């Protein structure tokens, strides 16, 4: 838990040179792009630094996160939602099953003050492309591709801990002197390491498998969760007319499943999702439809160090369980655009530290919930009729998104996080998200 914040715990921010950026954002993924876009709309000079080449239209890498209403509200306010909604199926409802029965159900339309009445599966490449196009239409925001950050040198004549950016591009190496350096470069953040911010990284063993099949007409815009004898399955529509089935189980079960015949794994999915058993068997033809991903939880000692700020996965990598990784990152960016603007106006980091103090306990509680639930899922006994080896309910403490009346118990089969914070975002930041959603969009 971070130390209590007081206004005396501030750090001055250096002045940026007139010709250079006020904010250097390392990483032009969705969170970095959104932060740069919102800062540009506030009149700030921003440089986004990306080590990969400029993106070209492509079918993408298959990653398709589900954006929740709180996130969609911000993107809708920027005028980006129509482009993001192409070639995908909105998710309007959810169901939770255990022991062959539906034990909980919810609808996004029933949530009070939801910005939109659905969640939206969006291809990560489509999201990146839409945000990149918006950034390119925003004055004062530039992107440099195929650029490498080789260090964050301390600035001569400035307070200790205030850093610049040593940047190498095809034109050579130069040192930038922004007021703020923002690490949006993922769970293995180089900015975090170069700033000397230590972190705890928890790698999860094998146990996350995906199956993709064509989207059947009978499924509809519903996300269905199934607690099974040996874990948890989730079926949800995703972009490009596909239906995704996620199986979270123990490492031994995952190893057996991927080390045997494809037909045995197909049978396992069919047994776990009886509503789609025939469809799964008829439309699974090869191992190329199966993907396995490693996951990590990242807990840095702090998010703000001098004039260096960590955002999104750089600040708090999470497991995919609960579907909040990208949502947390984009909501961070929306809130931190306001905090960064205030910090630059005041020339100190107090607004950034206040955001960390507000946000970090919520995210830490979410990470705790994930670890506890995943341990319970991995420990399930395939012969135990769907009963967990433990209570499976780690809810405790204020700010825990799995606590409260909305906790979706499955009657001994397992638990899901509270629906409302997942859909609407952390209660303490909703007003800030609403303000970000009402900024004028690019080109308006």
N, C-alpha and C positions, 0 to 999 in steps of 0.2 A: 504494500500500500504506500503511495507517495506521501511525503511529508506534508503537513498542513501548509497551505499557501497563505501568505500575508503580503500586503502591498509592499512591505520592505524587502521581500524576496524577489526583486526585479533585477534584470540585467539590461544595461544600455544597449541599444542597437546602433551600429555605425551608419554613417551617412553613405549612400551610394554615389558613385561618380555620376556626373550629369550625362555622360555618354553611355553608361552601362546600365544593366538591369537593376531594379530595386530588389527583385526577388529572382533567385536562380532555383529552379525546380529540377531536381535530378530524377528522371524517369517520366516518360511521356506515355504512361499507361492511363487507364480511365481516371484514376484519382488525381494524378498530376495534371491531366488535361482539364478536368473540371475545375480544379483549384486555379490554374492559370487563366481559364476563361472567366471565372468570377472575379478574379483580381483585375484582369484587364478591363472588365466592365466598370470597375471602380476607379479606372484611370491610372492603374499602376503599370509600371514597365516590368515585363516578365520575360525571362528566357527559360524555355523548356529544353532540357538536355537529354538526348536519347542515344544510347550506344548502338542501337539497331539501325539499319537503313530505313529510309522513308517508306512507309507501308504502301503496298500496291493492292488493288482489288484481288481478293482471293477467297476461296471457300472457307478459309479460317482453319483453326486447329481443333475444332469440335467442342471447345469449352463453351458452355452456355449457362451462365448463372441466372438466377431468377431475381429480378429486381422487385422490391416490395413497394407498397404505396407511398411510404415516406420518401423513398428515393425517387420514385416516379414523379412525385409532386414537384420536386426541384427541377427535374429534366423537362417536365411539362411546362413549367413556368418559363423556361428558357426557349420554348418552342421546338424542342427536339423530340418529343414523344411520337409524333406521327411517323417520322422516319424510323424510329426504334421499333415501332409496332408492326412493321412490314415483315411478312413471312414468318409469323409466330402466332401462337395461340394464347390469349390471356387466360390466366388461372383465376377463376372466380370463387371457387369453393375448395374445401379440404375435408377429408375424412380420415379417421384413425380406426383401424381394425385390430382386434386381438382375439384369438381363440375362435375365429370364424364369425365374429359379430362386430358390428360397427359400434364403437364405444364412445366416439366423439365426432362432432361435425361442426364446421364453421363456414361462414360466408363473409367475404370482404365487405360486401354491401352493408352488413350489420354493424360494422365498426363505426363509432361516432367520429365525425370530422376526418374521415379518411380522404386524402387528396384525390384518389381514384378508387374505384370499387373493384380492383383486381391487382394481382401480381403479374409480372410480364417476364417470360423467359426471353433473354436477348443474347445472341451470339456475341462473344467478347470482341471479335474482330469488327462486327457491325457497330457495337458501342464505341469502340476506339475510332472507327472511321467517321462516325457522326460527330463525335466530340472534336476530332482533329479538324474537320471542315468548319465547325463553329469557331474554333480557336483561330484558324487562318483568316476568318472574317472579322476578327476583333483587333482593333488598333492597339498597338503597344505590346502585343504578345507575339513572340517569335519562337520557332522550334528549330534547333540544330540537331541533325541526325548524324549517325556514325561519329559520335563524339564520346570521348572517354575522360572521366574525371580521375586525375592521378593523385589528387590530394586536396586537403582543405587547410592551406597554410594559415597560421596565425598572422594577423595583420599588424604590420609595423606601426608602432606608436599608438595602438589601440589597447583597450583592456584585454587581459588574458582571456582566452576562450572565444574571442571574436575572430571569425575565419573568412577567408576568401575561397575561391574555387580555381584550382589549376586544371585548365581544360585543354585537351588536345583534339584538334579536328584536322581535316585534310589540309588546312591552311597553316598548320603549325600549332605551337603551344602558347597559351597566354594565361594570365591570371586575372580573374574577374573579382570585383570588390562590391558585391551586392550587400544590401542591408540584411537580407534574410537568405539563408541556404536551406532548402527544403528537400528532405529525403523522401521521395516517393518511389524508391527503387526496390521494393519487395521485401519478402521475409529474410532474404540473405543480404540485406542492405549494405552496400559499400559505404554509403554516407554515414551510417550508424557506426561502422567500424572506424572510419577515418576520423570521426568526431570524438572517438574514445568513449562511446557509450556502450557499456557492457550489457549483455542480454542473456537471458536463460532461453534456450531453445529445446523444446520437447518434441522429439520425433516419434510418431506413432508407428507401431509395427504394421505389417500387412493386415488388411481387413476391410478395404474399400474397393468394391468392384462395380463397374457400370456396364449395362447392356442397353443398346439402342436398337429400336425396331421402328418400322413405319408407324405413323400415328393412325390408329383405327377410328372410325366414325363413332363407335359406341363409347369411347372413353370420355370425350368432352373436355371442358376446361376445368378439370378436377385434379387436385393433388391428393394421392391416396397413400397413407402410411400403414404398414403392416408389421406388427410385432410378431415374430416367429420364434420357433423353438431354439434357433441358433443365431438370433440377431434381429435385424431390422431391415425392411425393404421399403423403398419409396418409389412410387410411380408418378411421373409428372410429364405433361407436354413440354417440349422444348422447341426451338426454332427449326425452320425448314421442314416442317411436317414430320417430325420425329417424336417418339415417345421414349423417355429415359427411365430405366429402372436402376436404382442404386441399392446395392446390398452392403450393409455394414455388419461385419461379423468378427470373429476372432481370427488371429493370424494363422492358426492351424487349419481352420475351416477354409480360409482363403487359399492356403497353399494346396490343400487337397483338391479344391474346386478347379484351380488353374493348372494343376499337374495331371489331371485325368482327361477323360474324353469330353469333348464339347457337349455331347448329348446329356451327360450327367449334370453338367452345369445348367444346361437349358431346363432340365427337369427340376433342378433346385429352384430356379426362378419361377417356373410354372407352378410349383407347389406353394411358393411363398405368395404369389399373386393369383389366386384362383379365378378372379374375374377376367383375367387376360391369359389364362393358361393355354388355350388353343391358339390364340394369336401369337404368343411367344414361341410356341413350338413350330408354328407354320412359317415364321418370319425371321428365325435365327438360323443363319446358314454358315457363318464362319467366325473364326476368332477375331477377325478385324472389327466385329461389332462389340467386342469386350475390351474394356480399358480398366487399368488399375493405376491409381494415383497414390503417391506418398503424401502425407500431410504432416504439418508441424504447427505447434503453438509457440509463439515468440513473445517473450516478456522482457523488454528493455528496462533498465533501471530508471529511466526517465525518457520523456519525449522531447524535452527542450533543454538544450545545452548552449549557453551563450546566444549566438544568433543562428544556431542550427535547430531545425524543427523536423521531427519525424511524423509522417502522415500515413495512414492506412496500414498495409501489411508491414511496412518498416517499423511501425510503432506497436503493432499488436496482431501478428499473424494468428489465425484461428483455423481450426479444423472445419471441414465443409458441413459437419453435422449441424443442422439448424439453418443452413443456407444463408449465413449472414456476412461472410467475408467481404464480398464486394460492396454490399449495402453499408457495412460499417465504414469502409474506406471512402465511399462517395459521400456519405453523410458527414464524415470528418471534414472532407474537402469543402463541402458547402458551408459548414460552420466556421472552419478556419479561415475562409476567405474574409469573413467579417472580422475575425480576431486579428488576422495579419494586417488588414487595412488599419485597424485601430492601433496595433503595435507600431506600424510605420509612422502613423500620425503622431504618436506619443514618443517615438524613438526609444521605446523599451519593450521588454518581452512580457510584461505583466499580463496582458490579455491572453497570450499564448499559454502561460502557466495556469491561468484561471480555467481555460478550456480543459487542460490536462486534468486538473483537480476535479472538474465536473464529469469528465468522460471516462477517465481511467478506472475508477471503481466499478462502473457499469460493465466495461469491457472485461475487466479481470474476473468479475462474477460470471460473465458469460463463458469465459475460458474455463473456469472452475466447473461450471455445469457440464460443459462438453467433456472434460476429462472424466468426471464421475459417471456420466451416462455411457460413455464409450467403454469404460472399464466394465460396467454392468452388462452391456451388450456382448462384449467379448467373452464374458464369463458364463454366458447362458449355456445350459446343458441341452444338447439336441434330444436327449431322452427325457427331458423334464417337462414336456407338455407345454412349453412356452413360459415357464416360470423363471424369473431371474434369480440368480444366486444371492442377490441382495435386494434391498428395497427399491433400488433404482431411482430414488428421489433425493437428489442432493440439495434441494432448495433450502437456502438459509441466508439470512443477512439482508440488509437493505440494499436496494438497487439490483438484486439478482433477477435477471430476466426470466428465470424459470420458476420464480415464486409467485404467490398470489392466487386469487380465485381462478385465474385462467389456466392454471397448470393442467395439461391434458393427460390425465392418468388413463391407462388402458386396463385398469382392473387387474393389476399384477403382471400384465404383459410388458410394461415399460412406461416411460414418461416422455413427453415432449415439452419443449420450452413453452412458456406462456405466449399465446398467439399475439396479443395486442402489441407488446414491445417489438416483436419481430416485424409486424406489419407497419406499425406507426413510428417506430424508432424510440429511442430513449426519451422518456417524458421530459427530462430537463432540457433537451435541445430542440423540442418540437417548434417552439416559437422562432428560434433562429432558422430552422429549416423552412418555415413558412415565409420568413423575410427573404431568404435566398430564392424561393420559388417565385417571388413577385418582382425580381429584378428584370429590367428589359432584356429580352433575348437578343442574340447576335443579329445585326442588320435591321433591328426594329427601330 
